[in-house]
Amino acid sequence: MKSKRWPYALAAFALSVVACSKSQLVPEPAQSTRGNEEVIYGDDNRSDYFDVKDLAIRALSESTVALMSSSQIAPEVNGLRTFKGANYGTSLGLCSGERFAEQNTGAFCSGFLIADDLIVTAGHCVPDLKSCGETSYVFGYRVMAPGILPLSAPASEVYSCKELLHSQAPSDGADFAIVKLDRKVKNHLPLPMRLNGDVKIGDPLTVMGYPEGLPLKVADGAAVRTISKPGFFVANTDTYGGNSGSAVINSTTRLIEGVLVRGEKDFEWTPAGCARSYRCKDTACRGEDITRIGEIAKTLTALGY
């Protein structure tokens, strides 16, 4: 299975001798090394937190969590933890005009709160207890106003792993992990999950997560394409590497339908020697795989939750 964790994005676009920069055209490999990449379908529907018009959706997005490497977060100073991120546009060698190029990246995966001290993410983001312990779980990583980028977070918003309750990451099935945090989460409510029935083809979807490790992006305008695969369904969400573990909600019911885990490639190389977002028509390309929330609910029941 190909991993979609954000740090590998650098490997896919790095030069042979210059890390995190790009000064010449590098042929795109036939099989991308980034893995589980995502894409823009139709219009680019990604929005920063401050620009989300639907206030109910904005409120739900406050329960998302950014997975960051603990080694990339500075110790607490005056109640704050500072992120050691990289500039998005420079680190990936993006073409001029790519959205959010001026922002910094800090996360490698996404997640969301489902209970006072439990979060759900993709299994390949937290495959074992060691990786769980090396990860910090950060709430509130978002752009609150134009031009004001989040470079730190209150220490109270940074959590650690107490226990990895479950993790699985098959290449063509239900990929998810359940993490128990070191303490109960304050000021953020668990997201409501669909517990009865199932999604239907055409159901409208919104994704909330951290594409390429950027601050929170909310992307609506997607829909379910197929639901024939065991454990997951396919949709046309505007998502990238780093969106692994993102909450996928039904835009109508506002219930969690699943967890974003796999998909189309993110970028394509141009003759100018820069990378631009890969684009598909709404009905084209492979689509994005989303683990059904029912798989997580069944596991929680089996674990006694």
RAGI-V847438 format. One line per field, one symbol per residue. phi: phi as a letter, one per 30 degrees, with the letter a starting at -180 (. if undefined). psi: psi as a letter, one per 30 degrees, with the letter a starting at -180 (. if undefined). burial: 1 if it has 9 or more other C-alpha atoms within 8 Angstrom, else 0. Layout:
BEGIN
phi: ???
psi: ???
burial: ???
END
This chain:
BEGIN
phi: .ddcdeedddddcdddbcdhbabbdcedddceddihdbacciddcdbdedcdddddddddddcdbcdbdedcbdedbhicccccccdddddciddejddidddccbccabaadbaebbbcbddddbdadddddccccccidacdaeiccdcabeedcccbdcacdaabbddbadcabbccddaddcibceddcdcbiadbejedbbcbabdhideebcbcicadcbbdddiabbbcddbbejdejddccddcdicdclbdbbldddbbdcedibcbedbbdeccidicdbdddddddddddddjc
psi: kkkgkeffeeefgllffjkgljglkkkklejkfekhlalkkbkjgkklefgjejfeeeeeffglkkjkkffgkllkkhgkkkkillkeeefghllkfkkgffllkflfllalkflegklkakefeifleeeefgkkjklgjljflkfjkjfllkffgkllkekjekkkilfhajjllkkklflkkkgkkkkklkfkalllkfkklkkjaikggllkkkjagllkelgfkkfllklhkjllkffkfkkjlkfefgkkfakkelallelkklffglklkkklleglaflkkjkkffeeeeeeeffg.
burial: 00111101111111100001110010000001111111111000111110010000110111111111100111010001111000111111111001001011111111111111111111111110101111111111111000001100111011111111101110001111111111000000011011000000101111111111111111111111111000111111111111111111111001111111111111111100111111010000001111111111100100000
END
